[in-house]
């Protein structure tokens, strides 16, 4: 699950009978070995900004 307020993602992985969530941020790589895909988190958020100047006025 991708975060909308900052470059971060929660990755869910099955371990036996349970699901375990891991938060990845920064220079992390999203790895999905089940489908043979690895994507740098920075690439997912490329071109997006998260600074205060981009917040809509209230």
C-alpha positions as CSV (number, residue, x, y, z in Angstrom):
1,X,0.0,0.0,0.0
2,X,1.5,3.3,-1.0
3,X,1.4,6.4,1.2
4,X,-0.1,9.6,-0.2
5,X,1.6,12.1,2.1
6,X,5.2,10.9,1.9
7,X,7.3,8.5,-0.2
8,X,6.7,5.3,1.7
9,X,4.9,2.0,1.3
10,X,3.6,-0.8,3.6
11,X,4.5,-4.2,2.1
12,X,2.4,-7.1,3.2
13,X,3.9,-10.6,3.1
14,X,2.4,-13.9,4.1
15,X,4.4,-15.8,6.8
16,X,2.7,-19.1,7.4
17,X,-0.9,-18.5,8.5
18,X,-0.4,-14.7,9.1
19,X,0.3,-11.5,7.2
20,X,3.2,-9.3,8.3
21,X,3.4,-5.6,7.3
22,X,6.8,-3.9,6.8
23,X,7.2,-0.1,6.2
24,X,9.7,0.8,3.5
25,X,10.9,4.4,2.9
26,X,13.7,6.4,1.4
27,X,16.0,4.5,-1.0
28,X,14.2,1.2,-0.5
29,X,13.2,-1.1,-3.3
30,X,9.8,-2.7,-3.5
31,X,10.4,-6.4,-4.1
32,X,7.7,-8.7,-5.4
33,X,9.5,-12.0,-6.0
34,X,6.2,-13.8,-6.6
35,X,5.9,-11.9,-9.9
36,X,9.6,-11.2,-10.5
37,X,9.4,-7.4,-10.1
38,X,11.6,-5.0,-8.2
39,X,10.9,-1.2,-8.4
40,X,12.8,1.5,-6.5
41,X,10.4,3.4,-4.3
42,X,11.8,6.7,-5.6
43,X,10.7,5.6,-9.1
44,X,7.1,5.1,-8.0
45,X,7.0,8.6,-6.6
46,X,9.0,10.3,-9.4
47,X,7.8,13.8,-10.2
48,X,5.7,14.1,-7.1
49,X,6.4,16.6,-4.3
50,X,5.4,16.4,-0.7
51,X,6.4,19.9,0.6
52,X,4.1,22.3,2.5
53,X,4.0,24.5,-0.5
54,X,1.9,21.9,-2.3
55,X,-0.8,21.6,0.3
56,X,-4.2,23.1,-0.7
57,X,-5.3,26.2,1.1
58,X,-7.9,25.6,3.8
